[in-house]
Amino acid sequence: MSAKSPSILILIPYFGQWPFWMPLFLKSCEFNADINWLLVGDCGEPAGLPANVQYRYCAFTEYCDQVSERLGLAFHPQNPYKLCDLKPVFGFIHKEEAQAYDFWGFGDLDLVYGDLRSYFTEKKLHRYNFLSTHARRVSGHLCLLRNNERMRNLFWQIPNFRERIQDQQHHALDEGGFSRLFLKRKNFPEPLFRLVGLFNPLRRAAEFREAFSTPNGRVPWVDGTHEFPDHWQWEKGRLTNNKMLGMSFPYFHFLGWKRRFNEYPELTEPSWISALAASEKWKMDSQGFHQA
């Protein structure tokens, strides 16, 4: 990273229990040494925390109280999953913690990072105020926003935000309500969709580009088919897969696989996962994580 490269802080409040793959997640953070993460929650400081990842303890009720006070409303969900609705608000809530950074982002833990700077390039970060890794919606598992007053307060424009954030229902405001501020008529054919975007200042200053990092879902693979990679490999910060040999990816979001991981308990053992993280090289498939 050059001296002028914009700085990045990714904010992840998380409550309950760290996922078993947490050492692998943290190892992939460590190899993005010029990007920072802030984990907030009640899980306890995870072992092997790299220098670019900070952890702050906060009980769930205390965090909800802080959110309520900061927003001037009542945010008291029973289920921490409701925090997904809060993702577009993180830059506002954590303004003081993010104040030294040019960009803030929100994300999830069910992914492994590759080389993020090779994707979120200096040119992109100087050009755009908002970067999503999906073409037609906000990528709730990872996106970046410029750390300025407008982007920190943009969530207030989500229709019926106050009512929706205060009830117990999960509204997918991060990927639904927030997306609609940038992407009008997103179901239009591509030429018409691009034309409509030219009249939206938010859209003109945003990049919505498919990174193909959440396979096994609705979005087709790079070649237009639904024949996705069978396995991915991470090695010292470089992330590849068996379908695109020689091509590296910014991250792999294994949403489509993680529901099956508990079927293979031997691959979720803490000692096994810690050994893989220490080896700095591993493979991932629908069964879990393996030696490469």
WORA-V793307 format. One record per backbone hydrogen bond with DSSP energy under -1.0 kcal/mol. NH is the residue of the N-H (numbers start at 1). CO is the residue of the C=O. Records with the same first field share a line. If there is no record, write none. Layout:
NH: CO ; CO
This chain:
5: 2
9: 103
10: 36
11: 105
12: 38
14: 40
22: 19
24: 21
25: 21
26: 22
27: 23
28: 24
29: 25
30: 26
31: 27
32: 29
35: 32
36: 8
37: 52
38: 10
39: 54
40: 12
41: 56
53: 50
54: 37
56: 39
58: 41
63: 59
64: 60
65: 61
66: 62
67: 63
68: 64
69: 65
70: 66
71: 67
72: 68
73: 68
82: 79
83: 80
84: 81
85: 82
87: 84
89: 86
90: 87
92: 89
93: 89
94: 90
95: 92
98: 94
101: 98
103: 7
104: 145
105: 9
106: 143
108: 141
111: 109
112: 252
114: 250
116: 114
119: 116
120: 116
121: 119
125: 121
126: 122
127: 123
128: 124
129: 205
130: 205
131: 144
132: 207
140: 138
142: 139
143: 106
144: 131
145: 104
146: 129
147: 102
148: 146
152: 148
153: 149
156: 153
157: 154
158: 155
161: 158
164: 160
165: 161
166: 162
176: 172
178: 173
180: 176
181: 178
182: 179
183: 179
188: 185
193: 189
194: 190
195: 191
196: 192
197: 193
198: 194
199: 196
200: 197
204: 200
205: 201
206: 203
207: 130
209: 132
211: 133
221: 225
224: 221
228: 226
232: 284
233: 240
234: 282
235: 238
236: 280
238: 235
240: 233
242: 231
247: 244
249: 239
252: 112
253: 213
254: 110
257: 254
258: 254
260: 257
263: 260
264: 261
267: 264
268: 265
273: 269
274: 270
275: 271
276: 272
277: 273
278: 274
279: 275
282: 234
283: 290
284: 232
285: 288
288: 285
290: 283
